[in-house]
Amino acid sequence: MRREVCGRIKEASTAVLLEVESTTPHLWTKPPPLSCISITSSELSPTHDFYAPDMLMDQDTETSKRRKLRKRLGQFLRDIKYFLLDSLSDLFWMLAIGGAALGLYSISYQPPLLVRIYTTADRRLYNDAISYPFLTPIFSSLVAGLVCSLIPFGIILFAQIWVRSFADGSAAIMGLFYSLLTGTFFQVLLKKFVGGIRPHYLAVCQPELPAQGLGFDGALYPAAQICSGNPARILYALQSFPSGHSEVAFAGFGFLAIYLYTHLRIGDHRKSDRLGFWRMLLVLMPIMLATYISATLVLAYHHYVLDCVFGAAIGILTALLGYRLAFRSLICSRTNCEPRVGKRLKRDMGNRKQKAERSPQIPAMDWSRDLELGSVTTHPRTVSGSHTRVRQPIYSTIDSVMHSNDA
């Protein structure tokens, strides 16, 4: 009796399975090997349902990439907004100093200078120091200003490929223009109200001398009143001190040399590894270029060496002060590459840091470059079950790249 019942159940189940297989054959068909399949998204059928998750995963990846790109762009625009709001007063004073320098440069004031035309009492020998020909300089004032500002500006932006810090880039650019604008105002002020006789003075002056001069032996003449040449060139010939080209060259390229010196960690006393010689070359190249620009003015008889030395001193001074104003230190290797951050931007960085600390998926290196710059922070990593307080290196990415190049 039991065997008969089991046999009938088996026959009924077999019949049901055969009927289902005949009505839905695609559920019972084996999928072909992967290497034999070449289909498009429009040819998908229930037989190929096992491909859907891969394609959905690719779509999710592209969507996440676009979402991350939009998020980074929004964060960058937000950083720019906070940076501009924090820098409103500085931008106002920079525009004021730049406008004042431009206004001083455009006036035609002639300093009351006296010049010795002859070196002997019988008026037979001319003063050799002011008897050189007028030559066109290699770098005009406009070209020198553009070269000494745009090249450091571009190199600072290019360095952000490795530094990857909005705070660092914005602080460096502000410090660069602190240096350039302040030094330019300083040298224009001295040039207009102090001035000096250029080496090509006689060539552009074409003097018409009176019978008697000024001074003890009557050999001195008013430099601006005895000339009959081109008025613009005469005014230019009375503005030798200090050298504006030297000032702007050392203000721009001097700032760049300081920036490279600190960010390449050459002065870091904590490093015992041997550094590559190329780092020294990178730091000295801006100084060499600034020296060359200054020397061209001596070769073209537009300045004396002393004019260039004083102009370079003004540029170096403003470069040092501009860097110190934008970054936390000049000498200390721990903080000389850590930028000063405005209140709004720092508050936004603090909010991002809190979000990063709450999210374990975000590595610490992704937020430590811009957040709490130079401060001692408590990291999520634990040692023996407790948090450790360590100083997080901001530029370890560029440092690791440089170390690999040295190796």
Secondary structure, DSSP 8 states (H G I E B T S, - for coil): -HHHHHHHHHHHHHHHHHHHHHH-GGGS-----GGG----GGG--GGGGGGHHHHHHHHHHHHHHHHHHHHHHHHHHHHHHHHHHHTHHHHHHHHHHHHHHHHHHHS------EEE-BSSTTS-SB-GGG-------SS-HHHHHHHHHHHHHHHHHHHHHHH--HHHHHHHHHHHHHHHHHHHHHHHHHHHHT-B--TTHHHHH-B---SS-BSSSS-EEETTTSB-S-HHHHHHHTB-SS-HHHHHHHHHHHHHHHHHHHHTTTT-TT--S---HHHHHHHHHHHHHHHHHHHHHHHTTS--HHHHHHHHHHHHHHHHHHHHHHBS-SS-TTTTT-B---HHHHHHHHHHHHHHHH-TTS-THHHHTTSSTT-EEEEEEEETTEEEEEE--TTHHHHHHHHHHH-
